[in-house]
């Protein structure tokens, strides 16, 4: 397998890894390995498994207490609207103000486009969209 094929396979696996973002590490690794194997054979499976595991670890769902806090937070008087679609695994625009969850500083949240989202504070990546 050429280096170009490996790079392409890794790129596809990275894209597919975001589809598994809300799953656990095990599911992320399994999904990444399957996607990698389809695209790049055995080498793709190895790369996909590692990438999927990283994606699964990085975006595990927050504890229920955090979800409850964000769900019950009051709606802002001045709604925040952005053109970009709010997507799990993607960072919120820098124009969106995020607020820290008081009981768990590992998480922040925002209410964007009338959606409540839980965010990883340092990267601003959306961890979960609450319906």
C-alpha positions in Angstrom: 0.0 0.0 0.0 1.5 3.4 -1.0 1.9 6.2 1.4 -0.7 8.2 -0.5 -3.3 5.5 0.1 -2.4 5.4 3.8 -2.8 9.2 4.1 -6.2 9.0 2.3 -7.4 6.2 4.5 -6.4 8.1 7.6 -8.2 11.1 6.4 -11.4 9.1 5.8 -11.1 7.4 9.1 -10.7 10.8 10.9 -13.9 12.0 9.2 -15.7 8.8 10.1 -14.4 9.1 13.7 -16.5 12.2 14.2 -19.6 10.1 13.4 -18.8 8.0 16.4 -18.0 10.9 18.6 -20.8 10.3 21.2 -19.9 6.7 21.7 -17.5 5.3 24.2 -13.8 4.5 23.6 -14.6 0.9 22.7 -17.3 1.8 20.2 -15.0 4.5 18.7 -12.1 2.0 18.3 -14.4 -0.6 16.8 -16.1 1.8 14.4 -12.8 3.3 13.4 -11.2 -0.1 12.7 -14.1 -1.2 10.6 -14.2 2.0 8.6 -10.4 1.9 8.2 -10.5 -1.8 7.1 -13.1 -1.0 4.4 -11.1 1.9 3.1 -7.5 0.8 3.6 -7.4 -2.9 4.4 -5.3 -4.1 7.4 -3.3 -0.9 7.7 -6.4 1.1 7.5 -8.0 -1.0 10.3 -5.0 -0.4 12.5 -5.0 3.4 11.9 -8.8 3.5 12.2 -8.8 1.7 15.5 -6.4 4.1 17.1 -8.1 7.2 15.7 -11.5 5.9 16.7 -10.3 5.2 20.2 -8.9 8.7 20.6 -12.2 10.2 19.3 -14.2 8.1 21.6 -12.1 9.0 24.6 -12.1 12.7 23.9 -15.8 13.1 23.7 -17.4 10.8 26.3 -20.8 12.0 27.4 -20.9 14.3 30.4 -22.3 13.1 33.8 -26.1 13.3 34.3 -25.7 16.1 36.9 -24.1 18.3 34.2 -26.8 17.5 31.7 -29.5 18.3 34.3 -27.8 21.6 35.2 -27.6 22.7 31.5 -31.2 21.5 30.8 -32.5 23.7 33.7 -30.4 26.8 33.0 -32.5 29.8 32.2 -32.8 30.9 28.5 -30.9 34.1 27.8 -32.9 37.2 27.3 -30.9 37.9 24.1 -30.8 34.7 22.1 -27.5 33.7 20.4 -27.9 32.8 16.7 -25.0 31.6 14.5 -25.0 30.6 10.8 -22.9 27.5 11.4 -24.7 24.3 12.3 -24.0 23.2 15.9 -22.3 19.8 15.6 -20.9 17.4 18.2 -17.2 17.3 18.0 -16.9 20.8 16.3 -15.9 23.9 18.1 -18.4 26.8 18.7 -17.6 30.1 17.0 -15.5 32.4 19.2 -18.4 34.9 19.2 -20.5 32.5 21.3 -20.1 33.1 25.1 -19.8 29.8 27.0 -20.6 29.5 30.7 -18.9 27.2 33.1 -20.9 24.5 34.9 -20.4 25.5 38.6 -20.3 22.0 40.1 -18.0 20.6 37.4 -15.4 23.0 35.8 -14.5 20.3 33.3 -17.7 21.3 31.4 -19.2 24.5 30.0 -22.4 25.2 28.2 -24.1 27.6 25.8 -27.5 28.1 24.4 -27.1 28.6 20.6 -29.9 28.7 18.0 -32.3 27.7 20.8 -30.2 24.5 21.5 -28.6 23.8 24.7 -25.1 22.5 24.2 -22.4 21.1 26.6 -18.9 22.2 25.6 -15.3 21.3 26.5 -14.1 24.7 27.8 -10.5 24.8 26.5 -11.3 23.7 22.9 -14.9 25.0 22.8 -15.8 21.6 21.2 -19.5 20.6 21.5 -19.7 17.4 23.6 -23.5 17.0 23.6 -26.5 18.7 22.2 -29.5 18.5 24.6 -32.9 18.1 23.1 
